[in-house]
């Protein structure tokens, strides 16, 4: 089952926040306990140093009596909270504070048996939480004393417990707030998505021109909406061109069909002579051929659109192919009294589909002859420049107006409708030329002067 994104985001946010908060708590707790201990250690060292200095003074004043001197030190120090003790040979001479003798003695033995006396000690088996202490060795004359300042860790442990308890109480509260906050934020952040989904549901095949509006949303959502709108534009365009294609195709199919039907109706309306039937049948045959050509062209373009045309690529000589095409249109040119000139000085090889390339050249030659008045001239040639091949078909015909030249490669477009129909064209020839050139990674270009003639140039890549 798909989980709601906003819940997922809130859970992630909460998990991340919990880890962060717990880590922060641990770090703060650690830093606090370390700093409390350090402060205690400094205080203990100061006390031990003071006690050591006092011991020297008192021993002088007490005429060398260590017991009396130690008691004097303790009386003067009046330590608060901590225990100050003076030891000689593992024996406690005097000690202050609420001291458990056993604990202090054990500590004293530990300090005395260790060589490193002048340092901070930690006794973990002291009271409930253990103790810390500073122990200093003091040598006065021949005698060596150990001065200790010890304090149990109870007070620090209590302070830390308060901090811990506070953290335990605050963490669930903070996490609850973070969880709710995360959910609300995710909900607010994702609200434009709901609106986009609702708008998207309203869009049907008939309303592809509608666009999503999301107003002032986050950049990522604006990008998503923009991509979606671009997709809609593309769909709208292809739906529109499909609609136009179907409309135009039906329109084109209707004309020859009604001619065939009309011809048959007239022929059958009464008895006719064999010559009249023959003429009608010839007309029907002409129109059927036209119809077959149109259907073949439509099928070709539809397969090209669907990407179903597999090019049969082979290496071929374009100069030979051009010469062949010229040969096959020569009778048409002669019948229209048009001079046809084909030139190609050397061998030009290309990798391509021979059938399609022949079709492309024939379409261009056929147009050039059809749109050139008698007495005109059509010339075709293939030439190379570097790795580029240029196939050129030029005529001295009626030419194409600049505004029409933008559209001549579109399907069913005719610059001069009456003339094109009369010449038997459907407005598909140049779109097929364009498709063939592009499917060979090439392009077709037109230069024309109305009344002077047109030149179509196909650019292809030469085989190395
Ligand atoms: P058609 O079957 O109508 O010739 P095309 O796609 O081959 O369709 O050409 C589209 C239109 O371009 C034609 O209707 C015609 O008006 C114009 N055209 C094409 N070739 C030429 C040319 N060589 N000279 C003048 N006009 C041309």
Boltz pocket constraint, residues with backbone or C-beta under 6 A from the ligand:
constraints:
  - pocket:
      binder: B
      contacts: [[A, 363], [A, 364], [A, 367], [A, 368], [A, 369], [A, 371], [A, 395], [A, 397], [A, 398], [A, 399], [A, 400], [A, 408], [A, 410], [A, 413], [A, 414], [A, 415], [A, 416], [A, 417], [A, 420], [A, 421], [A, 424], [A, 425], [A, 426], [A, 427], [A, 428], [A, 429], [A, 430], [A, 431], [A, 454]]
      max_distance: 6.0
